[in-house]
Amino acid sequence: QVRLQESGPGLVKPSQTLSLICTVSGGSISNGDFYWSWVRQHPERGLEWIGYIYYTGTTYDNPSLRSRISMSADTSKNHFSLRLSSVTAADTAVYYCARIQAAAGHFDYWGQGTLVTVSS
Amino acid sequence: QSVLTQPPSVSAAPGQKVTISCSGSSSNIRNNYVSWYQQLPGTAPKLLIYENNKRPSGIPDRFSGSKSGTSATLGITGLQTGDEADYYCETWDRSLGAGVFGGGTKLTVL
């Protein structure tokens, strides 16, 4: 059974960089059948697609966030990460990591999510 | 404002049937697979339907999906109180160059 687990600071100051890691167990992020992605959910609101990374290091991100996003993958540790720079209160959200089936594009496994609050 | 439009809420009695619509455009739903997710309170989304109408292992056949043109529909029959959740549609939008979710629909089982 594939499991994904987000980790990182729950509180980030405005203008700083949000950094999260998603550790994958029960499967390898080097498997070319999948993309490894991030989705966020603002409080009491819907889901927002952030982006994904392939094991080769290729990334694809939401154009609305592109200038602030950086994603990477560490196949030796079987985890991938998200960095979002210059954060504001509008970036306060629950951040989920999820696996995408590359052939069809759907999210088949999700982490439990981690709340990141941007506040001074 | 979401690119994909869903009704904010739907409701029905236990045992009844409900449908949830997801309206998009030619840049998203018409030319891409649609998937549906169930989000129970306080939990992560869970895949219900993929490739428009396929169910993952473990999802009961009470849940169904369909797509026609620029719209997709999630159907749930034999409603149970445990089905109370938020439901989201999702697809790729080639104009935006990003994945897009609907705004979500809150299902209440009266």
Interface residues (C-beta under 8 A of the other chain):
Chain A: V39 G46 L47 E48 W49 D61 N62 P63 S64 Y96 Q101 A104 G105 H106 F107 D108 W110 G111 Q112 G113
Chain B: S2 N32 Y33 S35 Y37 T43 A44 P45 K46 L47 Y50 E51 P56 Y88 E90 T91 W92 L96 G97 A98 G99 V100 F101 G102 G103 G104
